[in-house]
Amino acid sequence: MNNYDAYIFDFDYTLADATNPIVESFNYAFDKLNLKRASYKDIVNTIGIPLGEAYTLLTGDKSEESVNLFKKYQKEKSDQITVKQTVFIGEAKKVLETLKSNDKKIGIVSSRWGQRINDILVNLDARDLVDIIIGTEHVEKYKPNPEGLFKIIDMMEAKNVLYIGDSYIDAETAQNAKVDFVGVTTGTTPREKLERYPNVAVLDDIAGLLEI
């Protein structure tokens, strides 16, 4: 392995796939608000974006009241289904296990609620593989602002960091934090867009991380 002492991951579409519960909880919230349901593809394209911004992108509605109601209803449904329906992508768990066995520090910085990630990892019998989780409740400014990365790097006392993500937002976050980046094409951002940003590699499978 390289001389990185810390490997920090995005969550959705980098380590895990929660597509079905995300789509279901979004459309549940739209139903509660008497709004037209969004298409599967349109909702998927907002994954990785903070919830309020995703709502505005899908509806054009910026009102604080509507955004807060959407968040409330989305969470209501998500609480019921997300933990049990989220799965690892490919060899993601093996990658975490291998890094852990090599005494690497492992963290997650995500635009998802951190407690939800914690619960998902517990359900997947993998919570002990991740040292620190930084979610939206832990920062004031969301990605691509590097606040979350800076915070976790400081908490880990890490010296040489690699950030791994599936989105151009992750690439911009790494660039803003001035840390090395590996892109994975398991999300909605195409390879050619990820390759426009400074990167160590762009991988089709996160298992390739162990070969860098």
Z-matrix of the N, CA and C atoms (Angstrom, degrees):
N
C 1 1.450
C 2 1.516 1 110.47
N 3 1.318 2 115.49 1 163.14
C 4 1.448 3 120.48 2 177.20
C 5 1.522 4 109.37 3 -72.07
N 6 1.312 5 117.06 4 -178.54
C 7 1.453 6 120.51 5 -176.06
C 8 1.525 7 112.89 6 -90.98
N 9 1.324 8 117.89 7 23.13
C 10 1.456 9 120.64 8 175.04
C 11 1.532 10 109.24 9 -69.46
N 12 1.321 11 115.77 10 134.29
C 13 1.460 12 118.25 11 175.72
C 14 1.524 13 111.50 12 -97.55
N 15 1.347 14 117.12 13 -13.02
C 16 1.463 15 120.54 14 179.60
C 17 1.519 16 110.55 15 -138.78
N 18 1.332 17 115.06 16 133.85
C 19 1.469 18 122.75 17 176.42
C 20 1.520 19 106.84 18 -117.07
N 21 1.332 20 115.62 19 115.97
C 22 1.462 21 121.06 20 -177.05
C 23 1.523 22 108.54 21 -114.24
N 24 1.323 23 115.76 22 129.41
C 25 1.456 24 121.95 23 -173.13
C 26 1.523 25 111.76 24 -114.54
N 27 1.329 26 115.55 25 145.65
C 28 1.456 27 121.27 26 157.80
C 29 1.529 28 105.53 27 -69.38
N 30 1.334 29 117.99 28 170.21
C 31 1.464 30 119.25 29 -177.85
C 32 1.516 31 113.14 30 -108.20
N 33 1.342 32 116.81 31 -67.51
C 34 1.461 33 119.91 32 -175.16
C 35 1.523 34 111.76 33 -66.37
N 36 1.333 35 115.43 34 127.77
C 37 1.465 36 124.96 35 179.54
C 38 1.525 37 113.65 36 68.83
N 39 1.339 38 116.74 37 0.50
C 40 1.457 39 120.38 38 171.73
C 41 1.521 40 109.15 39 -104.00
N 42 1.326 41 115.58 40 -53.68
C 43 1.463 42 121.07 41 176.42
C 44 1.520 43 112.55 42 -104.37
N 45 1.324 44 116.66 43 -34.07
C 46 1.464 45 119.37 44 -169.59
C 47 1.521 46 112.61 45 -138.07
N 48 1.324 47 114.60 46 158.18
C 49 1.467 48 122.17 47 179.57
C 50 1.526 49 108.73 48 -119.29
N 51 1.334 50 115.03 49 111.19
C 52 1.463 51 121.09 50 177.11
C 53 1.522 52 110.11 51 -119.12
N 54 1.324 53 116.29 52 29.25
C 55 1.458 54 120.74 53 -173.35
C 56 1.528 55 112.86 54 -56.12
N 57 1.304 56 116.87 55 -52.34
C 58 1.470 57 119.57 56 -174.43
C 59 1.527 58 112.69 57 -61.32
N 60 1.336 59 119.44 58 -48.44
C 61 1.468 60 117.54 59 178.19
C 62 1.527 61 113.62 60 -66.87
N 63 1.331 62 118.08 61 -29.78
C 64 1.468 63 120.10 62 176.81
C 65 1.521 64 109.91 63 -65.01
N 66 1.334 65 116.77 64 -48.95
C 67 1.466 66 120.62 65 -179.52
C 68 1.524 67 110.53 66 -62.08
N 69 1.319 68 116.05 67 -43.73
C 70 1.464 69 119.48 68 -178.70
C 71 1.523 70 111.72 69 -64.60
N 72 1.336 71 117.06 70 -40.99
C 73 1.467 72 119.49 71 -178.09
C 74 1.530 73 111.76 72 -72.76
N 75 1.331 74 117.54 73 -34.02
C 76 1.466 75 120.18 74 174.85
C 77 1.524 76 110.77 75 -61.92
N 78 1.311 77 116.42 76 -49.22
C 79 1.461 78 119.35 77 -176.30
C 80 1.528 79 112.12 78 -71.50
N 81 1.301 80 117.21 79 -27.96
C 82 1.469 81 120.47 80 171.32
C 83 1.528 82 109.63 81 -60.78
N 84 1.341 83 115.63 82 -45.28
C 85 1.469 84 120.07 83 179.52
C 86 1.517 85 111.48 84 -64.69
N 87 1.336 86 116.96 85 -39.91
C 88 1.466 87 120.20 86 177.73
C 89 1.532 88 110.28 87 -63.08
N 90 1.329 89 116.83 88 -40.08
C 91 1.461 90 120.34 89 177.41
C 92 1.526 91 110.90 90 -61.03
N 93 1.323 92 116.78 91 -44.46
C 94 1.458 93 121.37 92 -179.40
C 95 1.530 94 111.53 93 -63.43
N 96 1.340 95 116.07 94 -30.17
C 97 1.465 96 121.49 95 -179.78
C 98 1.531 97 112.21 96 -91.20
N 99 1.343 98 115.89 97 3.09
C 100 1.468 99 121.51 98 -178.29
C 101 1.529 100 112.04 99 59.09
N 102 1.325 101 114.84 100 37.94
C 103 1.462 102 121.80 101 177.32
C 104 1.523 103 109.66 102 -107.29
N 105 1.324 104 115.63 103 158.21
C 106 1.452 105 121.14 104 176.26
C 107 1.521 106 110.15 105 -65.49
N 108 1.316 107 115.97 106 137.14
C 109 1.460 108 119.68 107 177.78
C 110 1.530 109 110.36 108 -65.00
N 111 1.327 110 116.16 109 145.67
C 112 1.463 111 121.50 110 175.41
C 113 1.520 112 109.23 111 -88.03
N 114 1.318 113 116.06 112 155.27
C 115 1.460 114 119.63 113 179.43
C 116 1.526 115 110.40 114 -72.45
N 117 1.306 116 114.74 115 157.33
C 118 1.472 117 121.56 116 177.17
C 119 1.522 118 110.26 117 -53.89
N 120 1.319 119 116.37 118 -47.30
C 121 1.461 120 121.17 119 -177.25
C 122 1.517 121 111.92 120 -64.14
N 123 1.326 122 117.07 121 -42.93
C 124 1.463 123 120.15 122 -178.45
C 125 1.529 124 111.16 123 -65.02
N 126 1.320 125 117.16 124 -39.65
C 127 1.467 126 119.87 125 177.97
C 128 1.519 127 110.26 126 -66.73
N 129 1.318 128 116.95 127 -45.10
C 130 1.468 129 120.68 128 179.68
C 131 1.525 130 110.87 129 -57.27
N 132 1.316 131 117.11 130 -37.26
C 133 1.464 132 120.72 131 -178.43
C 134 1.529 133 113.10 132 -68.96
N 135 1.338 134 117.58 133 -12.22
C 136 1.463 135 119.99 134 176.93
C 137 1.526 136 112.54 135 -96.22
N 138 1.320 137 117.66 136 -5.51
C 139 1.470 138 120.01 137 -178.11
C 140 1.525 139 109.20 138 -64.10
N 141 1.319 140 114.59 139 130.42
C 142 1.462 141 120.53 140 -175.55
C 143 1.518 142 112.01 141 103.25
N 144 1.332 143 116.27 142 -13.20
C 145 1.464 144 121.60 143 176.93
C 146 1.531 145 107.80 144 -97.06
N 147 1.333 146 119.23 145 139.40
C 148 1.469 147 120.03 146 177.16
C 149 1.522 148 111.89 147 -51.13
N 150 1.319 149 115.57 148 147.02
C 151 1.461 150 122.72 149 -169.25
C 152 1.525 151 113.42 150 -56.13
N 153 1.319 152 116.72 151 -45.23
C 154 1.463 153 119.27 152 -178.99
C 155 1.508 154 112.46 153 -63.31
N 156 1.336 155 116.37 154 -40.54
C 157 1.456 156 121.00 155 178.17
C 158 1.526 157 110.61 156 -65.88
N 159 1.334 158 116.39 157 -37.89
C 160 1.465 159 120.49 158 178.62
C 161 1.536 160 110.11 159 -62.39
N 162 1.319 161 116.42 160 -43.53
C 163 1.461 162 120.36 161 178.25
C 164 1.525 163 111.00 162 -58.65
N 165 1.329 164 116.68 163 -46.42
C 166 1.462 165 120.59 164 -178.52
C 167 1.527 166 111.03 165 -65.00
N 168 1.324 167 117.07 166 -40.00
C 169 1.460 168 120.33 167 177.96
C 170 1.526 169 111.72 168 -61.55
N 171 1.318 170 116.23 169 -38.02
C 172 1.462 171 120.72 170 -175.92
C 173 1.530 172 112.97 171 -81.17
N 174 1.325 173 116.85 172 -25.32
C 175 1.468 174 119.61 173 -173.75
C 176 1.528 175 113.89 174 -118.75
N 177 1.327 176 117.29 175 -21.61
C 178 1.462 177 120.39 176 -174.19
C 179 1.517 178 112.77 177 80.83
N 180 1.328 179 117.22 178 0.22
C 181 1.457 180 122.63 179 -177.05
C 182 1.528 181 109.82 180 -92.11
N 183 1.330 182 116.46 181 121.55
C 184 1.465 183 121.35 182 -179.12
C 185 1.525 184 113.09 183 -105.99
N 186 1.322 185 118.12 184 0.97
C 187 1.462 186 119.64 185 -173.86
C 188 1.531 187 110.86 186 -65.71
N 189 1.313 188 115.19 187 135.55
C 190 1.464 189 121.01 188 -177.48
C 191 1.518 190 111.72 189 -60.30
N 192 1.320 191 116.85 190 -38.54
C 193 1.463 192 120.70 191 -179.36
C 194 1.528 193 110.83 192 -62.92
N 195 1.321 194 116.65 193 -45.58
C 196 1.465 195 120.31 194 -179.26
C 197 1.525 196 111.25 195 -66.71
N 198 1.319 197 115.98 196 -42.43
C 199 1.464 198 120.20 197 178.84
C 200 1.524 199 110.23 198 -59.26
N 201 1.324 200 116.89 199 -44.86
C 202 1.464 201 120.69 200 -178.50
C 203 1.523 202 111.86 201 -67.31
N 204 1.331 203 117.08 202 -37.19
C 205 1.463 204 119.77 203 176.38
C 206 1.520 205 111.05 204 -66.31
N 207 1.336 206 116.13 205 -41.51
C 208 1.464 207 119.57 206 177.27
C 209 1.518 208 110.52 207 -59.31
N 210 1.324 209 116.58 208 -46.58
C 211 1.470 210 120.44 209 179.67
C 212 1.530 211 110.82 210 -59.64
N 213 1.326 212 115.77 211 -41.66
C 214 1.467 213 120.58 212 -179.79
C 215 1.521 214 111.20 213 -61.55
N 216 1.345 215 117.18 214 -49.43
C 217 1.460 216 120.54 215 -176.94
C 218 1.531 217 111.54 216 -71.07
N 219 1.336 218 116.08 217 -38.18
C 220 1.458 219 118.97 218 178.82
C 221 1.533 220 110.10 219 -61.84
N 222 1.317 221 116.45 220 -43.51
C 223 1.466 222 120.73 221 179.77
C 224 1.526 223 110.74 222 -65.42
N 225 1.332 224 116.07 223 -37.95
C 226 1.467 225 121.54 224 179.09
C 227 1.526 226 110.67 225 -54.23
N 228 1.330 227 116.22 226 -47.62
C 229 1.467 228 120.22 227 179.88
C 230 1.516 229 111.38 228 -76.53
N 231 1.330 230 116.11 229 -40.46
C 232 1.459 231 120.22 230 -178.90
C 233 1.524 232 111.29 231 -60.01
N 234 1.334 233 116.50 232 -37.28
C 235 1.468 234 120.55 233 178.61
C 236 1.530 235 111.44 234 -58.92
N 237 1.314 236 115.72 235 -29.79
C 238 1.463 237 120.00 236 -175.87
C 239 1.531 238 112.85 237 -82.02
N 240 1.341 239 117.47 238 -31.80
C 241 1.469 240 118.57 239 -166.19
C 242 1.531 241 116.48 240 -124.57
N 243 1.332 242 117.91 241 -22.09
C 244 1.470 243 118.71 242 -167.15
C 245 1.519 244 113.52 243 -67.77
N 246 1.314 245 117.34 244 -46.83
C 247 1.461 246 119.88 245 -174.67
C 248 1.530 247 110.94 246 -58.40
N 249 1.303 248 116.81 247 -46.48
C 250 1.463 249 120.40 248 -175.58
C 251 1.526 250 112.86 249 -74.18
N 252 1.341 251 117.55 250 -23.74
C 253 1.467 252 119.67 251 -174.64
C 254 1.532 253 113.97 252 -99.72
N 255 1.316 254 118.30 253 -1.53
C 256 1.466 255 120.91 254 -179.10
C 257 1.522 256 110.34 255 -89.89
N 258 1.327 257 116.30 256 136.69
C 259 1.472 258 121.75 257 -177.49
C 260 1.532 259 109.81 258 -129.29
N 261 1.332 260 115.40 259 157.48
C 262 1.448 261 119.72 260 173.11
C 263 1.526 262 109.97 261 -69.26
N 264 1.324 263 115.67 262 150.76
C 265 1.456 264 121.40 263 173.94
C 266 1.526 265 108.82 264 -90.87
N 267 1.322 266 116.30 265 122.10
C 268 1.463 267 120.75 266 173.67
C 269 1.516 268 113.50 267 51.67
N 270 1.348 269 115.56 268 -124.81
C 271 1.460 270 122.23 269 -175.77
C 272 1.531 271 112.73 270 -95.56
N 273 1.323 272 117.09 271 23.87
C 274 1.466 273 120.10 272 -175.02
C 275 1.530 274 112.47 273 -57.24
N 276 1.325 275 116.98 274 -43.21
C 277 1.463 276 118.56 275 -179.46
C 278 1.525 277 111.16 276 -65.19
N 279 1.302 278 117.25 277 -39.50
C 280 1.467 279 121.06 278 177.81
C 281 1.525 280 110.69 279 -62.60
N 282 1.320 281 116.67 280 -39.45
C 283 1.467 282 120.78 281 177.89
C 284 1.525 283 109.93 282 -60.82
N 285 1.332 284 116.68 283 -47.11
C 286 1.459 285 120.24 284 178.90
C 287 1.528 286 111.24 285 -61.84
N 288 1.315 287 116.26 286 -42.32
C 289 1.469 288 120.21 287 179.96
C 290 1.524 289 111.31 288 -62.72
N 291 1.334 290 116.06 289 -41.36
C 292 1.460 291 120.58 290 -179.15
C 293 1.520 292 111.39 291 -66.88
N 294 1.321 293 116.63 292 -44.33
C 295 1.461 294 120.26 293 177.93
C 296 1.525 295 110.69 294 -61.87
N 297 1.313 296 115.38 295 -42.87
C 298 1.465 297 120.12 296 -179.51
C 299 1.518 298 110.88 297 -62.87
N 300 1.326 299 116.56 298 -40.63
C 301 1.469 300 120.05 299 -179.26
C 302 1.516 301 112.22 300 -68.72
N 303 1.330 302 116.22 301 -16.73
C 304 1.464 303 121.53 302 176.34
C 305 1.535 304 111.44 303 -99.14
N 306 1.327 305 115.51 304 18.87
C 307 1.472 306 122.58 305 174.67
C 308 1.526 307 113.48 306 60.85
N 309 1.335 308 116.86 307 33.62
C 310 1.454 309 120.66 308 175.68
C 311 1.531 310 109.71 309 -89.16
N 312 1.315 311 115.56 310 146.81
C 313 1.457 312 120.65 311 173.15
C 314 1.523 313 108.01 312 -79.26
N 315 1.327 314 116.04 313 136.40
C 316 1.463 315 120.78 314 -176.30
C 317 1.522 316 109.75 315 -127.16
N 318 1.336 317 115.07 316 130.45
C 319 1.450 318 119.60 317 178.80
C 320 1.515 319 112.17 318 -138.94
N 321 1.310 320 115.63 319 168.40
C 322 1.466 321 122.61 320 175.82
C 323 1.520 322 108.38 321 -130.30
N 324 1.327 323 116.20 322 131.38
C 325 1.462 324 122.50 323 170.88
C 326 1.520 325 106.71 324 -123.68
N 327 1.326 326 116.85 325 115.76
C 328 1.458 327 121.39 326 -170.32
C 329 1.522 328 111.46 327 -136.64
N 330 1.329 329 115.48 328 156.91
C 331 1.466 330 121.77 329 172.18
C 332 1.521 331 111.24 330 -85.93
N 333 1.315 332 116.55 331 6.91
C 334 1.466 333 122.71 332 175.99
C 335 1.534 334 108.62 333 -94.48
N 336 1.316 335 115.49 334 158.71
C 337 1.464 336 121.76 335 174.86
C 338 1.533 337 109.21 336 -60.60
N 339 1.320 338 116.98 337 124.29
C 340 1.458 339 121.09 338 -173.91
C 341 1.512 340 114.11 339 -62.77
N 342 1.343 341 117.17 340 -37.12
C 343 1.464 342 119.38 341 179.87
C 344 1.521 343 111.31 342 -63.15
N 345 1.334 344 116.56 343 -33.42
C 346 1.465 345 119.74 344 177.47
C 347 1.537 346 110.37 345 -65.62
N 348 1.321 347 116.16 346 -42.42
C 349 1.468 348 119.90 347 177.48
C 350 1.522 349 109.89 348 -60.59
N 351 1.325 350 116.50 349 -43.28
C 352 1.458 351 120.99 350 177.83
C 353 1.537 352 110.33 351 -56.15
N 354 1.316 353 116.32 352 -48.07
C 355 1.472 354 120.82 353 -177.36
C 356 1.526 355 111.47 354 -65.50
N 357 1.342 356 116.11 355 -37.72
C 358 1.472 357 120.13 356 178.07
C 359 1.523 358 110.02 357 -63.67
N 360 1.318 359 116.72 358 -45.57
C 361 1.466 360 120.49 359 -179.68
C 362 1.526 361 111.13 360 -63.80
N 363 1.326 362 117.09 361 -38.11
C 364 1.468 363 119.97 362 175.68
C 365 1.524 364 109.61 363 -60.57
N 366 1.332 365 116.78 364 -46.00
C 367 1.463 366 121.22 365 -179.55
C 368 1.530 367 111.86 366 -62.72
N 369 1.341 368 116.50 367 -32.34
C 370 1.464 369 121.48 368 -179.78
C 371 1.524 370 112.22 369 -89.45
N 372 1.333 371 116.49 370 9.34
C 373 1.469 372 122.58 371 179.89
C 374 1.536 373 111.18 372 55.07
N 375 1.342 374 114.79 373 46.51
C 376 1.464 375 119.16 374 -175.95
C 377 1.525 376 112.95 375 -137.96
N 378 1.324 377 117.61 376 10.27
C 379 1.472 378 118.49 377 -176.03
C 380 1.524 379 111.69 378 -62.41
N 381 1.338 380 116.85 379 -32.51
C 382 1.465 381 119.97 380 -178.16
C 383 1.527 382 112.85 381 -72.39
N 384 1.338 383 116.91 382 -6.89
C 385 1.471 384 120.15 383 -179.72
C 386 1.524 385 112.21 384 -87.97
N 387 1.323 386 117.85 385 -9.96
C 388 1.472 387 122.17 386 -176.98
C 389 1.520 388 108.95 387 -121.10
N 390 1.322 389 115.65 388 126.03
C 391 1.464 390 120.23 389 -176.39
C 392 1.529 391 112.15 390 -78.01
N 393 1.323 392 117.33 391 -46.91
C 394 1.467 393 121.25 392 -174.56
C 395 1.526 394 109.61 393 -139.51
N 396 1.315 395 116.04 394 139.44
C 397 1.471 396 122.87 395 176.00
C 398 1.522 397 108.83 396 -119.24
N 399 1.328 398 116.48 397 125.64
C 400 1.458 399 121.86 398 174.29
C 401 1.525 400 107.88 399 -114.20
N 402 1.328 401 115.86 400 114.31
C 403 1.457 402 121.53 401 178.30
C 404 1.515 403 111.06 402 -115.22
N 405 1.313 404 115.95 403 -169.27
C 406 1.469 405 119.59 404 -173.98
C 407 1.523 406 112.51 405 -65.32
N 408 1.342 407 117.35 406 -25.84
C 409 1.467 408 118.52 407 -179.06
C 410 1.529 409 112.46 408 -77.35
N 411 1.322 410 116.40 409 -6.68
C 412 1.467 411 119.98 410 -176.53
C 413 1.526 412 113.59 411 -102.13
N 414 1.319 413 117.69 412 -2.66
C 415 1.467 414 120.76 413 -177.04
C 416 1.528 415 110.21 414 -133.40
N 417 1.302 416 115.53 415 159.96
C 418 1.465 417 120.98 416 174.21
C 419 1.527 418 111.50 417 -95.15
N 420 1.334 419 115.28 418 -29.18
C 421 1.460 420 120.34 419 -178.59
C 422 1.523 421 108.79 420 -122.04
N 423 1.334 422 115.37 421 129.13
C 424 1.455 423 120.92 422 -175.17
C 425 1.531 424 111.56 423 -87.48
N 426 1.334 425 115.05 424 163.55
C 427 1.464 426 120.18 425 174.71
C 428 1.535 427 110.01 426 -54.89
N 429 1.340 428 117.53 427 142.23
C 430 1.465 429 128.53 428 14.72
C 431 1.520 430 115.63 429 -85.73
N 432 1.343 431 118.28 430 7.55
C 433 1.453 432 118.16 431 170.41
C 434 1.533 433 107.98 432 -60.44
N 435 1.334 434 118.61 433 136.43
C 436 1.464 435 120.74 434 -173.85
C 437 1.526 436 114.54 435 -83.85
N 438 1.342 437 118.35 436 11.03
C 439 1.461 438 120.22 437 -176.50
C 440 1.529 439 112.51 438 -52.62
N 441 1.339 440 116.54 439 -46.46
C 442 1.461 441 119.64 440 -178.76
C 443 1.513 442 112.96 441 -62.54
N 444 1.327 443 116.49 442 -42.06
C 445 1.468 444 120.07 443 177.77
C 446 1.517 445 110.94 444 -64.65
N 447 1.318 446 116.65 445 -45.61
C 448 1.462 447 119.69 446 179.09
C 449 1.531 448 110.82 447 -59.11
N 450 1.313 449 115.67 448 -40.87
C 451 1.460 450 120.59 449 -177.53
C 452 1.523 451 111.20 450 -64.65
N 453 1.340 452 116.42 451 -46.19
C 454 1.461 453 119.12 452 -177.15
C 455 1.528 454 111.49 453 -71.23
N 456 1.318 455 117.03 454 -35.62
C 457 1.468 456 120.54 455 177.53
C 458 1.517 457 109.97 456 -62.57
N 459 1.337 458 116.19 457 -41.69
C 460 1.463 459 120.80 458 178.21
C 461 1.526 460 110.83 459 -65.46
N 462 1.331 461 117.21 460 -42.91
C 463 1.463 462 120.78 461 -179.79
C 464 1.523 463 111.49 462 -64.58
N 465 1.326 464 116.43 463 -35.88
C 466 1.463 465 121.30 464 -179.51
C 467 1.531 466 112.89 465 -80.96
N 468 1.340 467 115.24 466 -16.54
C 469 1.465 468 120.80 467 -171.71
C 470 1.529 469 109.38 468 55.50
N 471 1.336 470 114.86 469 42.42
C 472 1.464 471 121.27 470 -176.95
C 473 1.522 472 110.72 471 -82.22
N 474 1.306 473 115.59 472 146.37
C 475 1.468 474 121.95 473 -178.95
C 476 1.523 475 112.47 474 -105.58
N 477 1.310 476 117.02 475 -36.51
C 478 1.463 477 121.28 476 -175.34
C 479 1.520 478 108.42 477 -135.29
N 480 1.322 479 116.06 478 108.11
C 481 1.464 480 122.22 479 -166.61
C 482 1.519 481 112.00 480 -114.01
N 483 1.334 482 115.64 481 141.36
C 484 1.457 483 122.52 482 170.30
C 485 1.514 484 108.27 483 -119.93
N 486 1.340 485 116.24 484 128.34
C 487 1.467 486 120.76 485 176.72
C 488 1.517 487 108.74 486 -107.41
N 489 1.337 488 116.30 487 133.75
C 490 1.455 489 122.13 488 -175.15
C 491 1.527 490 108.63 489 -121.39
N 492 1.347 491 116.41 490 127.30
C 493 1.458 492 119.50 491 -179.40
C 494 1.512 493 112.66 492 -155.86
N 495 1.326 494 115.52 493 166.39
C 496 1.465 495 120.88 494 -175.83
C 497 1.512 496 113.51 495 -101.47
N 498 1.323 497 117.39 496 -9.52
C 499 1.461 498 120.72 497 -168.42
C 500 1.517 499 112.64 498 -116.80
N 501 1.325 500 114.88 499 155.05
C 502 1.466 501 119.68 500 172.82
C 503 1.525 502 110.22 501 -60.57
N 504 1.332 503 117.43 502 -26.93
C 505 1.464 504 120.86 503 176.11
C 506 1.528 505 110.16 504 -65.00
N 507 1.334 506 116.42 505 -39.47
C 508 1.459 507 120.34 506 176.45
C 509 1.530 508 110.93 507 -65.85
N 510 1.328 509 115.68 508 -41.10
C 511 1.467 510 120.11 509 178.50
C 512 1.525 511 110.94 510 -61.21
N 513 1.328 512 116.19 511 -41.97
C 514 1.464 513 120.45 512 178.87
C 515 1.530 514 110.75 513 -67.90
N 516 1.321 515 116.74 514 -35.91
C 517 1.460 516 120.95 515 178.53
C 518 1.524 517 110.54 516 -62.66
N 519 1.333 518 115.78 517 -46.92
C 520 1.465 519 120.10 518 178.20
C 521 1.523 520 110.93 519 -61.50
N 522 1.330 521 115.80 520 -42.53
C 523 1.462 522 120.67 521 -179.99
C 524 1.535 523 110.18 522 -62.73
N 525 1.317 524 116.88 523 -43.19
C 526 1.463 525 120.97 524 -179.71
C 527 1.527 526 112.08 525 -66.56
N 528 1.334 527 115.63 526 -30.68
C 529 1.467 528 120.15 527 179.23
C 530 1.527 529 112.31 528 -88.22
N 531 1.346 530 116.04 529 -8.09
C 532 1.468 531 121.90 530 -178.86
C 533 1.532 532 111.29 531 59.98
N 534 1.349 533 115.24 532 45.59
C 535 1.459 534 121.07 533 173.57
C 536 1.525 535 108.96 534 -120.74
N 537 1.320 536 117.00 535 157.40
C 538 1.458 537 121.92 536 179.49
C 539 1.526 538 110.39 537 -64.81
N 540 1.331 539 114.95 538 149.88
C 541 1.463 540 120.78 539 -175.76
C 542 1.517 541 111.30 540 -132.59
N 543 1.330 542 115.62 541 138.32
C 544 1.462 543 122.90 542 168.70
C 545 1.520 544 107.58 543 -120.69
N 546 1.318 545 116.28 544 126.23
C 547 1.457 546 121.02 545 177.09
C 548 1.514 547 111.39 546 -95.91
N 549 1.318 548 116.20 547 148.52
C 550 1.465 549 121.30 548 172.94
C 551 1.526 550 107.84 549 -125.13
N 552 1.314 551 115.86 550 142.05
C 553 1.466 552 121.02 551 -173.37
C 554 1.526 553 112.37 552 -93.77
N 555 1.334 554 116.93 553 22.82
C 556 1.467 555 121.01 554 -178.78
C 557 1.525 556 112.53 555 -85.22
N 558 1.346 557 116.95 556 1.15
C 559 1.458 558 120.94 557 177.57
C 560 1.511 559 111.52 558 -105.95
N 561 1.318 560 115.81 559 -147.56
C 562 1.462 561 120.51 560 -175.29
C 563 1.525 562 112.93 561 -102.12
N 564 1.333 563 118.13 562 -6.93
C 565 1.460 564 121.01 563 178.39
C 566 1.518 565 109.28 564 -86.25
N 567 1.333 566 119.16 565 122.29
C 568 1.465 567 120.90 566 -178.14
C 569 1.527 568 112.17 567 -68.79
N 570 1.330 569 114.13 568 156.67
C 571 1.458 570 121.18 569 -178.96
C 572 1.518 571 112.59 570 -51.56
N 573 1.331 572 116.20 571 -46.58
C 574 1.464 573 119.26 572 -174.97
C 575 1.527 574 112.08 573 -61.71
N 576 1.321 575 117.61 574 -30.93
C 577 1.465 576 120.06 575 178.10
C 578 1.522 577 110.65 576 -75.00
N 579 1.326 578 117.68 577 -40.58
C 580 1.461 579 120.77 578 176.85
C 581 1.526 580 111.05 579 -62.42
N 582 1.333 581 115.71 580 -36.34
C 583 1.461 582 119.83 581 -176.61
C 584 1.529 583 113.02 582 -72.22
N 585 1.326 584 117.22 583 -10.02
C 586 1.466 585 120.06 584 176.86
C 587 1.526 586 111.85 585 -74.31
N 588 1.322 587 115.92 586 -17.87
C 589 1.458 588 120.64 587 -177.84
C 590 1.530 589 109.98 588 -98.71
N 591 1.339 590 117.29 589 155.88
C 592 1.467 591 119.30 590 175.04
C 593 1.526 592 109.84 591 -56.01
N 594 1.326 593 117.11 592 130.97
C 595 1.461 594 119.54 593 -178.18
C 596 1.515 595 111.54 594 -152.64
N 597 1.318 596 114.97 595 152.49
C 598 1.462 597 122.03 596 171.62
C 599 1.517 598 109.09 597 -79.38
N 600 1.335 599 116.13 598 -37.62
C 601 1.464 600 122.37 599 178.74
C 602 1.519 601 108.93 600 -167.84
N 603 1.324 602 115.03 601 158.05
C 604 1.464 603 121.76 602 168.92
C 605 1.527 604 106.02 603 -121.87
N 606 1.325 605 115.80 604 118.87
C 607 1.460 606 121.86 605 -171.03
C 608 1.527 607 111.76 606 -110.94
N 609 1.319 608 115.91 607 145.22
C 610 1.460 609 120.79 608 173.66
C 611 1.522 610 111.37 609 -82.33
N 612 1.330 611 116.65 610 -19.58
C 613 1.457 612 122.66 611 -177.20
C 614 1.519 613 107.90 612 -141.18
N 615 1.312 614 117.72 613 130.34
C 616 1.470 615 120.99 614 -177.40
C 617 1.514 616 112.28 615 -62.66
N 618 1.339 617 117.39 616 -19.69
C 619 1.460 618 119.91 617 176.59
C 620 1.521 619 111.60 618 -60.66
N 621 1.335 620 116.35 619 -26.87
C 622 1.453 621 120.23 620 177.81
C 623 1.511 622 113.62 621 -63.21
N 624 1.324 623 116.91 622 -16.18
C 625 1.460 624 120.89 623 177.99
C 626 1.529 625 111.24 624 -58.96
N 627 1.309 626 116.78 625 -32.86
C 628 1.463 627 121.19 626 -177.67
C 629 1.526 628 112.38 627 -75.14
N 630 1.325 629 117.25 628 -9.83
C 631 1.456 630 121.15 629 -178.97
C 632 1.529 631 112.42 630 -101.16
N 633 1.330 632 116.48 631 -4.81
C 634 1.458 633 119.30 632 -179.06
C 635 1.521 634 110.17 633 -72.11
